[in-house]
Amino acid sequence: MSTPVVDAAAKTVTHLGKTFVMRPLAEDTFTVLIDGVPVGRAVYTFGAANAVPEKDGPVSEDDLYAVAEAWFAATIVPEE
């Protein structure tokens, strides 16, 4: 199993040989793109990462969840 690698400065996550670009829609909501094409959404709600793949998209829900979880683990600062 591959572990996603986050580059927060570039707003990308590399996973399974693909580079996912994280385009912010709101503070904790992102459109996830591959080569400029949206493949899903990543949303951080109630302390958990959630992923919604595009219908009939090229990325499985499990892979998109892995990307979302890695992204938010690397970029969300826990509240004190």
N, CA, C and O atoms as a Tinker XYZ file with bonds, in Angstrom:
   320  protein
     1  N      0.848000   -1.188000    0.000000    73     2
     2  CA     0.000000    0.000000    0.000000    64     1     3
     3  C      0.888000    1.244000    0.000000    63     2     4     5
     4  O      1.889000    1.304000    0.715000    81     3
     5  N      0.518000    2.212000   -0.792000    73     3     6
     6  CA     1.280000    3.445000   -0.931000    64     5     7
     7  C      0.838000    4.464000    0.116000    63     6     8     9
     8  O     -0.344000    4.558000    0.448000    81     7
     9  N      1.795000    5.218000    0.626000    73     7    10
    10  CA     1.502000    6.285000    1.579000    64     9    11
    11  C      1.520000    7.616000    0.832000    63    10    12    13
    12  O      2.507000    7.929000    0.166000    81    11
    13  N      0.453000    8.402000    0.927000    73    11    14
    14  CA     0.427000    9.702000    0.259000    64    13    15
    15  C      1.503000   10.635000    0.809000    63    14    16    17
    16  O      1.800000   10.618000    2.003000    81    15
    17  N      2.083000   11.448000   -0.075000    73    15    18
    18  CA     3.100000   12.419000    0.298000    64    17    19
    19  C      2.549000   13.810000    0.016000    63    18    20    21
    20  O      2.177000   14.128000   -1.114000    81    19
    21  N      2.502000   14.634000    1.059000    73    19    22
    22  CA     1.925000   15.979000    0.963000    64    21    23
    23  C      3.019000   17.018000    0.753000    63    22    24    25
    24  O      4.050000   16.990000    1.425000    81    23
    25  N      2.789000   17.934000   -0.180000    73    23    26
    26  CA     3.611000   19.129000   -0.349000    64    25    27
    27  C      2.674000   20.309000   -0.130000    63    26    28    29
    28  O      2.039000   20.790000   -1.068000    81    27
    29  N      2.590000   20.773000    1.122000    73    27    30
    30  CA     1.641000   21.834000    1.478000    64    29    31
    31  C      1.927000   23.127000    0.729000    63    30    32    33
    32  O      0.994000   23.832000    0.345000    81    31
    33  N      3.190000   23.451000    0.516000    73    31    34
    34  CA     3.543000   24.693000   -0.181000    64    33    35
    35  C      3.040000   24.677000   -1.630000    63    34    36    37
    36  O      2.570000   25.693000   -2.143000    81    35
    37  N      3.142000   23.527000   -2.273000    73    35    38
    38  CA     2.690000   23.403000   -3.661000    64    37    39
    39  C      1.214000   23.041000   -3.757000    63    38    40    41
    40  O      0.646000   23.018000   -4.850000    81    39
    41  N      0.586000   22.757000   -2.601000    73    39    42
    42  CA    -0.821000   22.330000   -2.530000    64    41    43
    43  C     -1.050000   21.071000   -3.362000    63    42    44    45
    44  O     -1.984000   20.997000   -4.161000    81    43
    45  N     -0.167000   20.070000   -3.156000    73    43    46
    46  CA    -0.304000   18.804000   -3.867000    64    45    47
    47  C     -0.150000   17.632000   -2.909000    63    46    48    49
    48  O      0.457000   17.737000   -1.843000    81    47
    49  N     -0.724000   16.513000   -3.333000    73    47    50
    50  CA    -0.531000   15.228000   -2.652000    64    49    51
    51  C     -0.180000   14.228000   -3.737000    63    50    52    53
    52  O     -0.905000   14.100000   -4.723000    81    51
    53  N      0.930000   13.514000   -3.564000    73    51    54
    54  CA     1.322000   12.472000   -4.508000    64    53    55
    55  C      0.934000   11.138000   -3.912000    63    54    56    57
    56  O      1.293000   10.820000   -2.779000    81    55
    57  N      0.189000   10.351000   -4.694000    73    55    58
    58  CA    -0.306000    9.058000   -4.209000    64    57    59
    59  C     -0.522000    8.139000   -5.401000    63    58    60    61
    60  O     -1.132000    8.532000   -6.396000    81    59
    61  N     -0.019000    6.913000   -5.296000    73    59    62
    62  CA    -0.177000    5.893000   -6.335000    64    61    63
    63  C      0.300000    6.382000   -7.704000    63    62    64    65
    64  O     -0.298000    6.071000   -8.733000    81    63
    65  N      1.390000    7.154000   -7.693000    73    63    66
    66  CA     1.973000    7.625000   -8.943000    64    65    67
    67  C      1.249000    8.798000   -9.582000    63    66    68    69
    68  O      1.572000    9.192000  -10.702000    81    67
    69  N      0.270000    9.360000   -8.875000    73    67    70
    70  CA    -0.485000   10.494000   -9.404000    64    69    71
    71  C     -0.258000   11.708000   -8.510000    63    70    72    73
    72  O     -0.056000   11.576000   -7.303000    81    71
    73  N     -0.293000   12.887000   -9.115000    73    71    74
    74  CA    -0.206000   14.123000   -8.348000    64    73    75
    75  C     -1.585000   14.758000   -8.296000    63    74    76    77
    76  O     -2.164000   15.117000   -9.321000    81    75
    77  N     -2.094000   14.886000   -7.086000    73    75    78
    78  CA    -3.401000   15.481000   -6.834000    64    77    79
    79  C     -3.189000   16.930000   -6.416000    63    78    80    81
    80  O     -2.454000   17.199000   -5.466000    81    79
    81  N     -3.818000   17.851000   -7.106000    73    79    82
    82  CA    -3.725000   19.267000   -6.770000    64    81    83
    83  C     -4.937000   19.613000   -5.909000    63    82    84    85
    84  O     -6.075000   19.284000   -6.246000    81    83
    85  N     -4.666000   20.281000   -4.793000    73    83    86
    86  CA    -5.709000   20.652000   -3.844000    64    85    87
    87  C     -6.065000   22.121000   -4.072000    63    86    88    89
    88  O     -5.299000   23.009000   -3.698000    81    87
    89  N     -7.208000   22.377000   -4.674000    73    87    90
    90  CA    -7.648000   23.749000   -4.944000    64    89    91
    91  C     -8.672000   24.148000   -3.882000    63    90    92    93
    92  O     -9.743000   23.548000   -3.793000    81    91
    93  N     -8.342000   25.167000   -3.072000    73    91    94
    94  CA    -9.247000   25.547000   -1.982000    64    93    95
    95  C    -10.549000   26.161000   -2.483000    63    94    96    97
    96  O    -10.561000   26.990000   -3.393000    81    95
    97  N    -11.647000   25.727000   -1.859000    73    95    98
    98  CA   -12.951000   26.334000   -2.090000    64    97    99
    99  C    -13.361000   27.155000   -0.871000    63    98   100   101
   100  O    -14.041000   28.175000   -0.988000    81    99
   101  N    -12.934000   26.691000    0.294000    73    99   102
   102  CA   -13.174000   27.354000    1.573000    64   101   103
   103  C    -12.022000   26.934000    2.480000    63   102   104   105
   104  O    -11.106000   26.238000    2.042000    81   103
   105  N    -12.066000   27.353000    3.735000    73   103   106
   106  CA   -10.960000   27.057000    4.650000    64   105   107
   107  C    -10.665000   25.562000    4.752000    63   106   108   109
   108  O     -9.500000   25.167000    4.813000    81   107
   109  N    -11.693000   24.734000    4.770000    73   107   110
   110  CA   -11.473000   23.295000    4.896000    64   109   111
   111  C    -12.284000   22.491000    3.883000    63   110   112   113
   112  O    -12.788000   21.408000    4.180000    81   111
   113  N    -12.394000   23.052000    2.678000    73   111   114
   114  CA   -13.046000   22.374000    1.564000    64   113   115
   115  C    -12.196000   22.585000    0.320000    63   114   116   117
   116  O    -11.833000   23.714000   -0.008000    81   115
   117  N    -11.879000   21.492000   -0.372000    73   115   118
   118  CA   -10.995000   21.554000   -1.526000    64   117   119
   119  C    -11.558000   20.755000   -2.695000    63   118   120   121
   120  O    -12.148000   19.690000   -2.511000    81   119
   121  N    -11.367000   21.287000   -3.900000    73   119   122
   122  CA   -11.565000   20.494000   -5.106000    64   121   123
   123  C    -10.248000   19.778000   -5.349000    63   122   124   125
   124  O     -9.181000   20.385000   -5.251000    81   123
   125  N    -10.317000   18.498000   -5.662000    73   123   126
   126  CA    -9.122000   17.697000   -5.921000    64   125   127
   127  C     -9.033000   17.479000   -7.429000    63   126   128   129
   128  O     -9.979000   17.005000   -8.057000    81   127
   129  N     -7.868000   17.838000   -8.005000    73   127   130
   130  CA    -7.694000   17.744000   -9.449000    64   129   131
   131  C     -6.489000   16.879000   -9.814000    63   130   132   133
   132  O     -5.508000   16.808000   -9.073000    81   131
   133  N     -6.584000   16.237000  -10.952000    73   131   134
   134  CA    -5.444000   15.569000  -11.580000    64   133   135
   135  C     -5.342000   16.145000  -12.978000    63   134   136   137
   136  O     -6.304000   16.099000  -13.745000    81   135
   137  N     -4.176000   16.691000  -13.314000    73   135   138
   138  CA    -3.956000   17.299000  -14.631000    64   137   139
   139  C     -5.038000   18.326000  -14.968000    63   138   140   141
   140  O     -5.467000   18.417000  -16.118000    81   139
   141  N     -5.481000   19.100000  -13.971000    73   139   142
   142  CA    -6.464000   20.146000  -14.189000    64   141   143
   143  C     -7.909000   19.684000  -14.254000    63   142   144   145
   144  O     -8.813000   20.499000  -14.441000    81   143
   145  N     -8.137000   18.386000  -14.102000    73   143   146
   146  CA    -9.491000   17.839000  -14.172000    64   145   147
   147  C     -9.964000   17.468000  -12.768000    63   146   148   149
   148  O     -9.277000   16.719000  -12.074000    81   147
   149  N    -11.128000   17.975000  -12.330000    73   147   150
   150  CA   -11.626000   17.635000  -11.003000    64   149   151
   151  C    -11.942000   16.140000  -10.896000    63   150   152   153
   152  O    -12.609000   15.564000  -11.755000    81   151
   153  N    -11.443000   15.532000   -9.815000    73   151   154
   154  CA   -11.723000   14.111000   -9.569000    64   153   155
   155  C    -12.515000   13.912000   -8.286000    63   154   156   157
   156  O    -12.918000   12.793000   -7.969000    81   155
   157  N    -12.743000   15.010000   -7.536000    73   155   158
   158  CA   -13.527000   14.894000   -6.321000    64   157   159
   159  C    -13.357000   16.094000   -5.421000    63   158   160   161
   160  O    -12.764000   17.106000   -5.795000    81   159
   161  N    -13.897000   15.953000   -4.213000    73   159   162
   162  CA   -13.817000   16.990000   -3.186000    64   161   163
   163  C    -13.235000   16.392000   -1.913000    63   162   164   165
   164  O    -13.423000   15.211000   -1.620000    81   163
   165  N    -12.533000   17.220000   -1.172000    73   163   166
   166  CA   -12.022000   16.841000    0.152000    64   165   167
   167  C    -12.559000   17.880000    1.131000    63   166   168   169
   168  O    -12.391000   19.083000    0.929000    81   167
   169  N    -13.206000   17.401000    2.193000    73   167   170
   170  CA   -13.841000   18.289000    3.169000    64   169   171
   171  C    -13.457000   17.827000    4.568000    63   170   172   173
   172  O    -13.465000   16.632000    4.865000    81   171
   173  N    -13.122000   18.781000    5.418000    73   171   174
   174  CA   -12.799000   18.485000    6.813000    64   173   175
   175  C    -13.974000   18.948000    7.660000    63   174   176   177
   176  O    -14.207000   20.150000    7.791000    81   175
   177  N    -14.722000   18.005000    8.242000    73   175   178
   178  CA   -15.874000   18.338000    9.064000    64   177   179
   179  C    -15.885000   17.492000   10.323000    63   178   180   181
   180  O    -15.553000   16.307000   10.299000    81   179
   181  N    -16.273000   18.119000   11.419000    73   179   182
   182  CA   -16.402000   17.431000   12.703000    64   181   183
   183  C    -15.149000   16.645000   13.061000    63   182   184   185
   184  O    -15.234000   15.545000   13.605000    81   183
   185  N    -13.974000   17.219000   12.750000    73   183   186
   186  CA   -12.714000   16.605000   13.121000    64   185   187
   187  C    -12.274000   15.428000   12.273000    63   186   188   189
   188  O    -11.398000   14.666000   12.682000    81   187
   189  N    -12.866000   15.268000   11.097000    73   187   190
   190  CA   -12.505000   14.138000   10.238000    64   189   191
   191  C    -12.438000   14.568000    8.773000    63   190   192   193
   192  O    -13.171000   15.451000    8.326000    81   191
   193  N    -11.543000   13.921000    8.052000    73   191   194
   194  CA   -11.438000   14.143000    6.610000    64   193   195
   195  C    -12.511000   13.323000    5.903000    63   194   196   197
   196  O    -12.752000   12.167000    6.251000    81   195
   197  N    -13.140000   13.920000    4.925000    73   195   198
   198  CA   -14.146000   13.241000    4.116000    64   197   199
   199  C    -13.814000   13.473000    2.653000    63   198   200   201
   200  O    -13.255000   14.508000    2.290000    81   199
   201  N    -14.158000   12.509000    1.822000    73   199   202
   202  CA   -13.876000   12.622000    0.394000    64   201   203
   203  C    -15.102000   12.214000   -0.403000    63   202   204   205
   204  O    -15.808000   11.268000   -0.054000    81   203
   205  N    -15.337000   12.951000   -1.482000    73   203   206
   206  CA   -16.452000   12.656000   -2.376000    64   205   207
   207  C    -15.897000   12.616000   -3.795000    63   206   208   209
   208  O    -15.585000   13.663000   -4.363000    81   207
   209  N    -15.769000   11.427000   -4.375000    73   207   210
   210  CA   -15.245000   11.346000   -5.742000    64   209   211
   211  C    -16.287000   11.798000   -6.759000    63   210   212   213
   212  O    -17.490000   11.718000   -6.511000    81   211
   213  N    -15.812000   12.272000   -7.901000    73   211   214
   214  CA   -16.709000   12.602000   -9.003000    64   213   215
   215  C    -17.333000   11.304000   -9.511000    63   214   216   217
   216  O    -16.690000   10.254000   -9.508000    81   215
   217  N    -18.559000   11.385000   -9.936000    73   215   218
   218  CA   -19.242000   10.203000  -10.467000    64   217   219
   219  C    -18.472000    9.676000  -11.678000    63   218   220   221
   220  O    -18.117000   10.434000  -12.581000    81   219
   221  N    -18.222000    8.381000  -11.682000    73   219   222
   222  CA   -17.499000    7.725000  -12.780000    64   221   223
   223  C    -16.111000    8.318000  -13.001000    63   222   224   225
   224  O    -15.592000    8.297000  -14.117000    81   223
   225  N    -15.514000    8.848000  -11.935000    73   223   226
   226  CA   -14.189000    9.439000  -12.034000    64   225   227
   227  C    -13.092000    8.388000  -12.059000    63   226   228   229
   228  O    -13.354000    7.207000  -11.827000    81   227
   229  N    -11.872000    8.810000  -12.338000    73   227   230
   230  CA   -10.749000    7.887000  -12.459000    64   229   231
   231  C    -10.122000    7.484000  -11.119000    63   230   232   233
   232  O     -9.167000    6.708000  -11.090000    81   231
   233  N    -10.659000    8.011000  -10.007000    73   231   234
   234  CA   -10.064000    7.765000   -8.698000    64   233   235
   235  C    -11.102000    7.096000   -7.805000    63   234   236   237
   236  O    -12.252000    7.530000   -7.739000    81   235
   237  N    -10.683000    6.033000   -7.116000    73   235   238
   238  CA   -11.616000    5.344000   -6.223000    64   237   239
   239  C    -11.871000    6.180000   -4.974000    63   238   240   241
   240  O    -11.082000    7.059000   -4.626000    81   239
   241  N    -12.972000    5.896000   -4.317000    73   239   242
   242  CA   -13.302000    6.605000   -3.080000    64   241   243
   243  C    -12.231000    6.359000   -2.020000    63   242   244   245
   244  O    -11.864000    7.282000   -1.292000    81   243
   245  N    -11.725000    5.129000   -1.921000    73   243   246
   246  CA   -10.681000    4.812000   -0.945000    64   245   247
   247  C     -9.413000    5.617000   -1.198000    63   246   248   249
   248  O     -8.804000    6.131000   -0.259000    81   247
   249  N     -9.014000    5.728000   -2.458000    73   247   250
   250  CA    -7.806000    6.496000   -2.781000    64   249   251
   251  C     -8.007000    7.986000   -2.499000    63   250   252   253
   252  O     -7.097000    8.652000   -2.006000    81   251
   253  N     -9.185000    8.504000   -2.807000    73   251   254
   254  CA    -9.462000    9.902000   -2.533000    64   253   255
   255  C     -9.500000   10.169000   -1.025000    63   254   256   257
   256  O     -9.054000   11.224000   -0.574000    81   255
   257  N    -10.031000    9.217000   -0.241000    73   255   258
   258  CA   -10.001000    9.358000    1.218000    64   257   259
   259  C     -8.565000    9.398000    1.727000    63   258   260   261
   260  O     -8.245000   10.188000    2.616000    81   259
   261  N     -7.704000    8.560000    1.179000    73   259   262
   262  CA    -6.296000    8.552000    1.595000    64   261   263
   263  C     -5.652000    9.910000    1.320000    63   262   264   265
   264  O     -4.890000   10.417000    2.144000    81   263
   265  N     -5.957000   10.494000    0.170000    73   263   266
   266  CA    -5.430000   11.819000   -0.188000    64   265   267
   267  C     -5.963000   12.867000    0.780000    63   266   268   269
   268  O     -5.196000   13.678000    1.300000    81   267
   269  N     -7.267000   12.856000    1.025000    73   267   270
   270  CA    -7.882000   13.842000    1.924000    64   269   271
   271  C     -7.331000   13.710000    3.347000    63   270   272   273
   272  O     -7.010000   14.713000    3.983000    81   271
   273  N     -7.222000   12.487000    3.840000    73   271   274
   274  CA    -6.707000   12.287000    5.197000    64   273   275
   275  C     -5.270000   12.784000    5.324000    63   274   276   277
   276  O     -4.924000   13.430000    6.313000    81   275
   277  N     -4.435000   12.490000    4.337000    73   275   278
   278  CA    -3.050000   12.949000    4.370000    64   277   279
   279  C     -2.990000   14.474000    4.311000    63   278   280   281
   280  O     -2.222000   15.099000    5.043000    81   279
   281  N     -3.801000   15.067000    3.440000    73   279   282
   282  CA    -3.797000   16.520000    3.278000    64   281   283
   283  C     -4.168000   17.211000    4.585000    63   282   284   285
   284  O     -3.454000   18.102000    5.047000    81   283
   285  N     -5.272000   16.803000    5.172000    73   283   286
   286  CA    -5.725000   17.480000    6.384000    64   285   287
   287  C     -4.827000   17.174000    7.580000    63   286   288   289
   288  O     -4.673000   18.021000    8.460000    81   287
   289  N     -4.242000   15.999000    7.631000    73   287   290
   290  CA    -3.301000   15.681000    8.717000    64   289   291
   291  C     -2.085000   16.601000    8.649000    63   290   292   293
   292  O     -1.514000   16.965000    9.677000    81   291
   293  N     -1.696000   16.973000    7.431000    73   291   294
   294  CA    -0.506000   17.812000    7.260000    64   293   295
   295  C     -0.806000   19.309000    7.356000    63   294   296   297
   296  O      0.100000   20.105000    7.604000    81   295
   297  N     -2.073000   19.700000    7.161000    73   295   298
   298  CA    -2.355000   21.132000    7.047000    64   297   299
   299  C     -3.284000   21.708000    8.116000    63   298   300   301
   300  O     -3.315000   22.924000    8.309000    81   299
   301  N     -4.025000   20.875000    8.799000    73   299   302
   302  CA    -4.939000   21.381000    9.826000    64   301   303
   303  C     -4.180000   21.482000   11.153000    63   302   304   305
   304  O     -3.579000   20.514000   11.620000    81   303
   305  N     -4.222000   22.660000   11.735000    73   303   306
   306  CA    -3.571000   22.870000   13.042000    64   305   307
   307  C     -4.616000   22.589000   14.113000    63   306   308   309
   308  O     -5.667000   23.230000   14.140000    81   307
   309  N     -4.328000   21.624000   15.005000    73   307   310
   310  CA    -5.307000   21.307000   16.056000    64   309   311
   311  C     -5.582000   22.521000   16.947000    63   310   312   313
   312  O     -4.682000   23.286000   17.293000    81   311
   313  N     -6.853000   22.665000   17.302000    73   311   314
   314  CA    -7.227000   23.758000   18.212000    64   313   315
   315  C     -6.814000   23.410000   19.620000    63   314   316   317
   316  O     -6.876000   22.251000   20.032000    81   315
   317  N     -6.389000   24.429000   20.363000    73   315   318
   318  CA    -5.966000   24.193000   21.746000    64   317   319
   319  C     -7.084000   24.499000   22.700000    63   318   320
   320  O     -6.917000   24.360000   23.911000    81   319
